[in-house]
């Protein structure tokens, strides 16, 4: 098959997107499908919200009964000093998950969930790109070697939306050749599935799906734009399934399935500005949370990792327990 140019792929997906939206307006879809929910958990974000991250994590496992987790191995935490590796935090997260027979996707690499996305330690920021890539690969090797036999870990996520531009700090070391080397390194050490992710609304998915065994899409509904204010993506749930099937059929036949790696379950704050819990409850209501989980059930994907569990606990601590109360019914 003749290789299509990036411009041609963008045009084709643009046409497909318009057709999907048009069809959805004429033939609204209402069918829902079973979804197993999980969460992404970041100790760093919990600390930012002034929460005891270990207490919150235990509550997630024991009170919410979450058994599907996406956990992190931030570079600036694991190797805050060059050549000195500290796995204390990740060891704890995996040990507690293992005690409860939870299943974990462990994210490895430079770009991982939560701001600033590329969690580069201070000592590495000034290194030339080639040298940073070399040290980043060493980090990945250390993480995979340490946890390759960890029973709680069923898959590795290599980087997080590595080809999405314009978010987080400088990630210029994440070119396609580096990503290929990174995936090859992971596969040389472990035979567990490799997951790669991309933006559900802004990404093409092709490269990430080609490089991975399982693809993870994000699903965000309401976002903030400095020019337009709050906007809701005008795409129906089945858009994601159609996009997944098209990319897999034409470009990535070896990719096995698609999951929702990030399902919005917290507000997208304007310009990242932190506002009071009362104001945040107006930006993102419990009805929004209900609507978004229902939206996920209409995509046709059977697994979705919710994005915002730390925020639910922050809201509960600030007079808004309704998010947690609703979430308890999702994991039974």
N, C-alpha and C positions, 0 to 999 in steps of 0.2 A: 504494500500500500504506500502511495506517495505521501511523504511527510508534509503536513500542512504547516504553513507559517504561523507565527504567533498572531499576526494581524488577521489572518483568515479565521483562526480559531476564535478570536475575540468577536469578529463579525458574526460568525455562525451562532455563538452563544448569545449574542445580542438579539439576533432574530428569534432564536428559540425562546428567550426570556419574554419577548414581546408576545409571541404566540401563546405561551403558557398563561400569561396574565390575561390575554384576550379570552382564551378558552375558559379560564376560571370565572370570568364575569358572566359568561353565558351558561356554563354548567358548574355551579358551585358544588364543591365536594364536602360531604359530611361524614363519610365513613371514618371510624377510629379503629386503631389497632393496639394490641397490648404493648406496653413499653416497660422495661426494667430501668428504674432510675438509679443513678449514682450521684456523687458529688465530686467536685474538685476542691481540695482543701489546701490552703496556704497558711502555714504558721506565721509567715512574714506579714500577711494581710491581717490576720487576727491580732497580731501585736500592734499594727497600725491603728486598728479600731479600739486599742486599749483593752483587749480581752486576754485572759489567761489561755493561751493557745492549747496547752495540754488538757485543761479542763474542758474546753470547747470540743476538742477532738474526741475525748472520752464520751461526752454527751452525744456527739454525732453517732458514735458506734453503739452506745448502749440505750439511749433514749429514742433517737430517731431510727435506730436499727438499720443504719446504712451498711450495705454489704458490697457495694461497688464503688471503688475509690479511684481517683486520679491524683497521685501524689508527686511531689517535686523533689529535685536534688539540685538546688540552686548553687551555681558555681561560687558565688561570693560567700556562701555559708560553708560549703564543703572544703573550699580551698581559699580561705581568707588570707592566708600567708602562703607564698609561693612554695610548692613542694610539700606543704604540710596539710594533710587531709584529715578532716574531722567529720566523721559520719554519725555523730551522736544523735542529731535530730532525725535523720532519715532512719537510723536503726530503730529509734523509738517508734516512729510512725509505722514502720513495717512490722515490728514486734507486736504492737497492739492490734494491728489489723489481723495478723496471723492468729492471735489468741482467739479471735472471733470468726475465723474462717472467711474473712473478707477477701475479695478479689481486687488486686491492685494493678492499675496501669502506672508504671513509674516513668516519669518524664526525665530525659537526659539531654544534656547539651547546654548551649549558651542561652538560647531564647526559650524561656519557660513562662507559664501563666503568671499574671499579675505584674503590674507596673514595677520597675521600668522595662519589663519584658526581657531585655538582654541584661541578665544579672551578672555583670562582669566585675570581678574584684578590682579594687583600686590599683593594685600592682600590675594588672594586665592591660589596663586601658591605654597606657602609653606605648605598648609594644607595637611593632609593625604588624600588619594584618597577617602575613605569613607566619610570624612567630606566635601570634595569638591563636591562629588556627592549630598550630602544632601543640600548644599547651592545652587547648580545648579538647583536642582528640585524646590527649593523655588523661584528662579528667574523665571523659566518657569511658575510656578503657578501665579506669579505676572503679567507677561506679558499677559497670556491667560485671566486672570480675568479682566484685564484692557480693553482688546480689543475684548472680546467675542461678544459684541453687536455692534462692529464697522462695519457699512455697507460695507465699501470698502474692508474689508478682507473676502475673500471667502474660503480660505484654510490656514492651518498651515503646514509649512514644519518643521519637527522635525530633527534638526541637519543637517549637510551638508556632504554627503559622509562619514558617521561616521565609516564605516568599512574599508575604504581605508587607508592603512598604508603608511608611508614614506613621507608624505607631511605635512608641518606646524610643529608647536611646539608640545611638548608632550601632547597627548590626551589619556593617558592611563586610564582615568576614563570612556571612552566610550565603555564599554563592553556590550555584548548582554543583560545581565540582567538589567543593568542600562537603556539601550534603551527601553526595555520592560516596565519598571516602568515609564519612561518618556512619552511614548505613552499612557499608561493607564491613567496617570495624565491628559494629554491633553484631552482625550476622556471623562474623568469624569467631565470636566468643560464645554466643548463645543462640539456640534455635527457637527461642520464644518469638511469637509474632511481633512484627514491627508496625507501628502505627505512625502515620504522619497526618498533619492537619492543615486546613486552609479555611479562609473566610467563606462562609456559606453564601454570602451575598456579593462579595467583591472579588473572590478568587476564581481562577480558572480550573483548579483542582488537578490538572493533567499531570504535572511533575510529581506532586505529592502522592497521587494515586499510583503512578507508575513505580515509585520507589518503595511503596509500602505493601504489606499484606492486608492491612485493614486501614480504611480511610476514615478520618474524623472531621466532620464539618461543624462549624459553629452555626448557631441559630440565634440571631438577635432580632428583636422586633422593633423596639423603639430606641433610637439613638439620637445624639445631639450633634448638630452641625452649626458652626459659628455663624453661618449665613442664613440658614433656614430655621434654626431653632430645633425643637424636638420634632422628629419625623418618624413615621412608621414605614418600614420597608413594604412596598406594594407587591409582595409576592405571596402566592398561596402555598399551603403546606406541601402539595404534591410537586411543586417546582423543584424541591431538593431531591426528591426521588427520581424525577425525570432526568435531572442534571447528572445524578449519580450513575444512572443506567447508561446514558449517552457516553459519558467519559469512559466508563469501564468498557463498554462495547467497542469503541473506536480506538482507545489509547492504552487501556490498562486491563487487559483480559485476565491477568494473573492476580489482580486485586480481588480479595474474597468478599468483602462486604463494607458497608458504610454505617457508622454510628454517629450520633450527635455528641461530639466531644465537649461542647460548651452550649448549654441552653440557658439563655438569659433568665435569671431569677432574682435580679437586683436592679436598681436604677442605673442608667447611664447619666452621670452627673455632668452638668454643663461645664465644659472646659476643665473637668476634673476638680472643680471647686467643692470643698466639703461643706455641707449645710446641715442644719439641725435634723434630728430624727423626725420631728414633726413635719418639716418641709419635704424630707425624703419620702415619707409616707404618702404625700400628695403626688410626687413624681412617679412613684411606683406603688400601686395599690395591691391589695390581696387579690382583687379581681384580675389584675394584670397577671399575677402569678398563676392563677387558675387558668386564664386564657392561654398562657404560653405553654403550660403543660398539656392542655388540650390540643393546641397547635402541634406539639411534638407527636401526639398520638395519631395525627392525620398525615404525617410525613411518610409513614410506612417503615421507618427504621425501628428496630426493636430495643435499642438501648440509648439512653440519654443521660449525660452527666450535667447536673445542674450547676450553674455558676452563680454563687452568692450565699452559700451556706454560712459563711462567717458573718455576713451582713444580717442574716436572720437573727443570729444571737446578739449582735449589736442592737438591733431594733428591739428585741425582747428585753434587753437590759435598760432600754430607754423608753419603756412604756408602750411598746407595740409588739405583744406576743403573738399576734394573729398570723404572722407569716410562719412561725414555727408550728403553730397549732394546725395550720393547713398542711404543712409539709409532712407531719407525722403520718398522714394517710397515704403518702406516696410510696413508702418503702416497705409496706406490709406484704 
